[in-house]
């Protein structure tokens, strides 16, 4: 029975791993991991994505032997499956088999977990590390050094896989201080947590220097934004996702009302509440609030809800478990049938390659859109259009950035003036500028007649062919 949830997740996510091409964020993962190690170090230390640096280094060997979407997403699936398994084991040791089954179903049947399990990004691996740290915190009963050292290692790994897991570990620290159940391990685990905190100071300094990486997010200005994040964390607004949310809320209420004996209701509540409260508060002053930065609270949330449901009589918990199983299946089927990404750069590259002609040039607006499109255009041998803005002597693998360096504005202007047909590819109206927007600004400033010949959207990625009459 306990194998149901991880098997459901494996079967569904594995079947869908290669269903969709890599999208914008995943291409960034592959491009970064494909850089020469010294260039990747330079990127992480001086340019961008310090929070993902460890993931890029771990992904690099895989990128060198495989480019298939399913292979590149496989580590994320493994992270999700291990998270489910660890959550099941934690619940079983805390409250028995029914709690374990329910906790597993709630994690595996969450739409956000499913989506991230099929995405080549570090979120599920960081969630796995956080779940392992939580397991040690909740289950260790003695102050021996072994579990504490293991706990500190999981904290360190989780934070370097994604910095926002640190919010969960802040809740761990508060729980160690506030709850008597942790008295036997308080000293050893607090020392391990403190050592990990010191070890992540360099990461915190890098993130502060790279704060432009989150400026695409809006500041928190309304309750509606918070509600939208909560809906995304629950897996969306479908009937199945709302049923999942109802099951979790009822379970949490039961956990506080029934108060299962010896169950860590208070510590789990802290782990569920502290990260979103801190992130929402910070989000009012700095752009940082997004549901992806809160997925690490889902295992503790599932544990808390499962403890509540398992505390009621068998006459209630059995039909509840059956209902949640149906909901989990509905969520997975809905994700498999309707799951999409925000853009489709592979289809956009194919469209451009099908309609371009010798003498065409390409401009990316904003410039950072080049990263995903270049990945797909460079893999084709039928592209006639030229990217005239990239510096001619560029060796891509040695560039210490996600963004290829551009030539000077005068050189780019001359090349654009010499072309009649210009492909304009990017995200119209997007204000994010993580890199200089030179070529896009040069194109926008050209005083030439323009006639749009082709105009096609691929999600939120736009491809235009403009005849400039040159």
C-alpha positions in Angstrom: 0.0 0.0 0.0 2.8 2.4 0.9 4.4 2.0 -2.6 1.2 3.4 -4.2 2.2 7.1 -4.1 5.8 6.9 -5.3 4.8 4.4 -8.0 2.0 6.7 -9.2 4.5 9.6 -9.4 7.1 7.6 -11.2 4.6 6.2 -13.7 3.0 9.5 -14.5 6.1 11.8 -14.5 8.2 9.2 -16.4 5.6 8.9 -19.1 5.6 12.6 -19.5 9.3 13.4 -19.2 10.0 13.6 -22.9 6.5 14.8 -23.9 7.4 18.5 -24.2 10.6 20.2 -25.5 12.8 22.1 -23.2 11.5 25.5 -22.4 13.1 28.8 -21.4 14.3 28.0 -17.8 15.4 24.4 -18.8 17.4 25.7 -21.7 19.2 28.0 -19.2 20.0 24.9 -17.1 21.4 23.1 -20.1 23.3 26.1 -21.5 24.9 26.8 -18.1 25.8 23.2 -17.5 27.4 23.0 -20.9 29.8 25.8 -20.2 33.5 25.0 -19.5 33.9 24.5 -15.7 36.0 27.6 -15.4 33.4 29.6 -17.3 30.6 28.2 -15.2 32.6 29.2 -12.1 32.9 32.7 -13.5 29.2 32.8 -14.3 28.1 31.8 -10.8 30.6 34.0 -9.0 30.3 37.2 -11.1 27.3 37.0 -13.4 24.1 35.1 -12.4 22.4 32.1 -11.0 24.5 31.6 -7.9 21.5 29.9 -6.3 21.6 27.2 -9.1 25.4 26.8 -9.2 25.6 23.5 -7.5 22.8 22.1 -9.7 24.6 23.2 -12.9 27.8 21.5 -11.8 25.8 18.3 -11.0 24.0 18.5 -14.3 27.2 19.1 -16.4 28.2 15.4 -16.8 24.7 14.5 -18.0 24.6 17.4 -20.5 27.9 16.1 -22.0 26.4 12.7 -22.8 22.7 13.4 -23.4 20.5 16.2 -24.8 17.2 14.4 -24.8 14.6 16.2 -22.6 13.7 13.1 -20.7 17.3 12.4 -19.8 17.9 16.0 -18.7 14.7 15.9 -16.5 15.5 12.6 -14.9 17.4 14.0 -11.9 14.3 16.1 -11.1 12.1 13.0 -11.2 14.5 11.1 -8.9 14.4 14.0 -6.5 10.6 14.0 -6.4 10.4 10.3 -5.9 12.9 10.3 -3.1 11.0 13.2 -1.5 7.8 11.2 -1.6 9.6 8.1 -0.2 11.2 10.1 2.7 7.9 11.7 3.5 6.2 8.4 3.7 8.8 6.9 6.0 8.7 10.0 8.3 4.9 9.8 8.6 5.0 6.0 9.2 7.5 6.4 12.0 5.5 9.2 13.5 1.9 7.9 13.3 1.7 4.6 11.5 0.8 3.2 8.0 -2.3 5.3 7.4 -0.5 8.5 8.0 2.3 7.3 5.8 -0.1 6.5 2.9 -1.9 9.8 3.2 1.3 11.8 3.3 2.6 10.1 0.3 -0.5 10.6 -1.7 -0.7 14.3 -0.8 2.9 14.9 -2.0 2.8 12.7 -5.1 -0.7 14.0 -6.0 0.3 17.6 -5.9 0.3 19.3 -9.3 3.2 21.6 -8.5 5.4 18.6 -7.5 4.4 16.8 -10.7 5.3 19.8 -12.8 8.7 20.3 -11.2 9.4 16.6 -11.3 9.2 17.0 -15.1 11.4 20.1 -15.3 15.2 20.3 -15.6 15.6 22.6 -12.6 16.9 22.0 -9.1 13.6 22.5 -7.1 12.8 18.8 -6.4 16.4 18.0 -5.5 16.4 20.8 -3.0 13.0 19.6 -1.8 14.5 16.1 -1.3 17.3 17.5 0.8 14.9 19.5 2.9 12.7 16.5 3.4 15.7 14.4 4.6 16.7 17.2 7.0 13.2 17.4 8.3 13.1 13.6 8.8 16.2 13.7 10.9 15.0 16.6 13.0 11.6 14.9 13.7 12.8 11.4 14.3 16.1 11.7 16.1 15.8 11.1 19.9 19.4 11.2 21.1 22.0 13.8 21.0 24.6 11.6 19.2 26.8 13.4 16.7 26.1 11.2 13.7 22.5 12.3 13.0 23.4 15.9 13.8 26.2 15.8 11.2 23.9 14.2 8.7 21.3 16.9 9.4 23.9 19.7 8.9 24.9 18.1 5.6 21.4 18.0 4.3 20.8 21.6 5.3 23.9 22.6 3.5 23.0 20.6 0.4 19.5 21.9 0.3 20.5 25.5 0.6 23.1 25.3 -2.1 20.7 23.5 -4.4 18.3 26.4 -3.9 18.7 29.2 -1.5 15.1 29.5 -0.6 15.2 26.2 1.4 16.9 28.3 4.0 13.5 29.7 5.0 12.5 26.1 6.0 15.7 25.7 8.0 14.9 29.0 9.8 11.7 27.3 10.9 13.8 24.3 12.0 15.8 26.6 14.2 12.7 28.1 15.8 11.3 24.7 16.5 14.5 23.6 18.2 14.3 26.5 20.5 10.5 26.5 21.2 9.5 22.9 21.6 10.5 20.6 24.5 10.4 17.5 22.3 13.8 18.6 20.8 15.6 19.0 24.2 17.7 15.8 23.8 19.0 17.0 20.4 18.8 20.7 20.8 22.5 21.3 21.3 23.9 19.0 18.6 21.3 20.0 16.0 21.6 23.7 16.8 25.4 23.5 16.3 24.9 21.6 13.0 22.4 24.2 11.9 24.7 27.0 12.9 27.7 25.5 11.1 25.6 25.2 7.9 24.4 28.8 8.3 28.0 30.0 8.4 28.9 27.8 5.4 26.1 29.4 3.3 27.2 33.0 4.0 29.2 33.1 0.7 26.1 32.1 -1.2 24.1 34.8 0.5 26.6 37.5 -0.5 26.5 36.3 -4.1 22.8 36.4 -4.2 22.8 39.9 -2.9 25.1 41.0 -5.7 22.9 39.2 -8.2 19.5 40.5 -7.0 18.7 41.6 -10.6 17.9 37.9 -11.3 14.5 38.2 -9.5 13.5 41.6 -10.7 11.1 40.1 -13.2 8.9 39.3 -10.2 6.3 41.8 -9.1 6.3 43.3 -5.6 3.5 42.1 -3.4 0.8 44.7 -3.5 -2.5 42.8 -2.9 -4.0 39.7 -1.3 -4.8 38.5 -4.8 -1.2 37.9 -5.5 -0.8 35.8 -2.4 -3.9 33.9 -3.3 -2.5 33.2 -6.8 0.7 31.9 -5.3 -1.3 29.6 -3.0 -3.3 28.3 -5.9 -0.1 27.6 -7.9 1.4 25.8 -4.9 -1.8 23.6 -4.7 -1.4 22.7 -8.3 -3.7 25.2 -10.0 -7.4 26.0 -10.1 -8.8 22.7 -11.5 -11.4 20.8 -9.6 -8.8 18.1 -8.7 -6.3 20.8 -7.4 -9.0 22.4 -5.4 -10.0 19.0 -3.9 -6.4 18.5 -3.0 -6.3 21.8 -1.2 -9.6 21.0 0.7 -8.1 17.7 1.8 -5.0 19.4 3.1 -6.9 22.1 4.9 -9.2 19.7 6.6 -6.2 17.5 7.6 -4.4 20.5 9.1 -7.6 21.5 11.0 -8.0 18.0 12.4 -4.3 18.0 13.5 -4.9 21.0 15.7 -8.3 19.9 16.9 -7.6 16.3 17.7 -3.9 16.9 18.7 -2.5 13.4 18.1 -0.5 12.4 21.1 3.3 12.9 20.7 2.8 14.1 17.1 5.0 17.2 16.2 2.0 19.3 15.2 3.6 22.6 16.4 7.0 22.1 14.7 5.3 21.1 11.4 3.0 24.1 11.7 6.1 26.3 12.0 7.7 24.7 8.9 4.5 25.3 6.9 3.9 28.9 8.1 7.3 30.6 8.5 8.6 30.3 4.9 5.5 31.9 3.2 5.1 34.5 5.9 8.8 35.6 5.5 8.7 35.5 1.7 5.4 37.5 1.6 6.8 40.1 4.0 10.1 40.4 2.0 8.0 40.5 -1.2 6.5 43.8 -0.3 9.9 45.5 -0.5 11.8 43.3 -2.9 10.7 41.2 -5.9 11.0 37.6 -4.5 7.6 36.0 -4.1 6.8 33.0 -6.4 5.3 29.6 -5.7 8.4 27.8 -6.9 10.3 29.3 -3.9 7.8 27.7 -1.5 7.6 24.1 -2.8 9.9 23.0 0.0 7.0 23.4 2.5 4.9 20.8 0.7 6.3 17.7 2.5 5.9 19.2 6.0 2.4 20.4 4.9 1.5 16.9 3.8 2.9 15.4 7.0 0.8 17.8 9.1 -2.4 17.0 7.2 -1.7 13.3 7.2 -1.3 13.3 11.0 -4.6 15.0 11.3 -6.5 12.6 9.1 -4.8 9.6 10.7 -5.9 10.7 14.2 -9.6 10.2 13.4 -11.4 6.9 13.5 -10.9 4.2 10.9 -14.4 4.7 9.7 -13.3 8.2 8.5 -9.7 7.7 7.5 -10.4 4.8 5.1 -12.9 6.6 2.9 -10.8 9.7 3.2 -7.7 7.8 1.9 -9.8 6.4 -0.9 -11.0 9.9 -1.9 -7.5 11.3 -1.8 -6.2 8.5 -4.0 -8.9 9.4 -6.6 -7.9 13.1 -6.3 -4.2 12.2 -6.8 -5.0 10.2 -9.9 -7.2 13.0 -11.2 -4.4 15.5 -10.6 -1.8 13.3 -12.4 -4.1 12.7 -15.4 -4.9 16.4 -15.6 -1.2 17.3 -15.5 -0.3 14.7 -18.2 -3.1 15.8 -20.5 -3.0 19.6 -20.1 0.5 20.4 -18.8 2.3 23.0 -20.8 5.2 25.4 -20.5 5.0 29.2 -20.9 6.9 29.1 -24.2 8.1 26.8 -27.0 11.4 27.9 -28.3 11.9 24.6 -30.3 8.8 25.3 -32.4 9.8 29.0 -32.7 13.2 27.9 -34.1 11.6 25.5 -36.5 9.2 28.3 -37.7 12.1 30.7 -38.3 14.2 28.1 -40.1 11.2 27.2 -42.4 10.5 30.7 -43.5 14.0 32.4 -43.5 16.1 33.2 -46.5 19.8 34.0 -47.3 20.5 37.5 -46.2 18.1 37.5 -43.3 19.3 38.6 -39.9 18.0 38.0 -36.4 17.5 40.5 -33.5 16.5 39.4 -30.0 14.3 41.7 -28.0 15.0 41.7 -25.2 18.5 40.4 -25.7 18.3 37.7 -23.1 15.8 35.9 -25.3 18.8 34.8 -27.4 19.8 32.2 -24.8 16.9 29.8 -25.5 16.5 30.5 -29.2 20.2 30.2 -29.9 20.2 26.8 -28.3 17.7 25.5 -30.8 18.8 27.4 -33.8 22.4 26.3 -33.3 21.3 22.6 -33.3 19.8 23.0 -36.8 21.6 22.9 -40.1 18.9 24.7 -42.2 19.0 28.2 -40.7 19.9 30.9 -43.2 19.3 33.9 -41.0 22.4 35.3 -39.2 22.7 36.7 -35.7 24.8 39.7 -36.5 24.9 41.1 -33.0 27.1 38.4 -31.3 30.7 39.3 -31.0 32.5 37.5 -33.9 35.3 35.9 -31.8 32.9 34.4 -29.3 33.6 30.8 -28.1 30.3 29.9 -26.5 31.6 27.2 -24.1 34.1 29.8 -22.6 31.6 32.6 -22.0 31.2 33.1 -18.2 27.5 34.1 -18.5 24.2 32.8 -19.8 24.2 35.7 -22.3 26.6 35.8 -25.3 28.6 39.0 -25.6 27.5 41.4 -28.3 29.4 43.6 -30.7 29.4 47.4 -30.4 26.3 49.4 -31.2 27.8 51.0 -34.3 28.7 47.6 -35.8 25.3 46.1 -35.0 23.6 49.2 -36.6 25.6 48.9 -39.8 24.8 45.2 -40.1 21.0 45.8 -39.6 21.0 48.7 -42.1 22.5 46.3 -44.7 19.6 43.8 -44.3 16.2 44.0 -45.8 14.5 41.3 -43.8 14.9 41.2 -40.1 13.6 38.5 -37.7 12.6 40.0 -34.4 12.4 37.3 -31.7 11.6 37.8 -28.0 9.1 38.9 -25.4 7.4 42.2 -26.4 7.0 44.5 -23.5 9.0 42.5 -21.0 11.0 45.0 -18.9 13.5 42.5 -17.4 17.1 43.4 -18.2 19.6 41.0 -16.7 22.1 41.9 -19.4 22.7 44.9 -21.6 20.0 45.3 -24.2 22.3 46.7 -26.9 21.1 45.1 -30.2 17.4 45.4 -29.3 17.9 49.1 -28.6 19.8 49.7 -31.8 17.0 48.0 -33.8 14.3 50.0 -32.0 16.2 53.2 -32.9 16.5 52.5 -36.6 14.5 55.1 -38.6 13.4 52.8 -41.5 10.0 51.8 -42.9 8.9 48.5 -41.4 6.3 46.1 -42.7 5.5 43.0 -40.7 5.4 40.0 -43.0 5.0 37.2 -40.5 3.9 37.3 -36.9 3.6 34.2 -34.7 3.3 33.5 -31.0 4.7 30.4 -29.3 3.3 30.8 -25.9 4.6 34.1 -24.7 7.5 34.0 -27.2 6.9 36.1 -30.3 8.5 35.7 -33.7 8.2 38.4 -36.3 9.6 38.8 -39.8 10.0 42.5 -40.7 10.7 43.8 -44.1 12.6 47.0 -43.7 12.8 47.9 -47.4 16.6 48.1 -47.3 
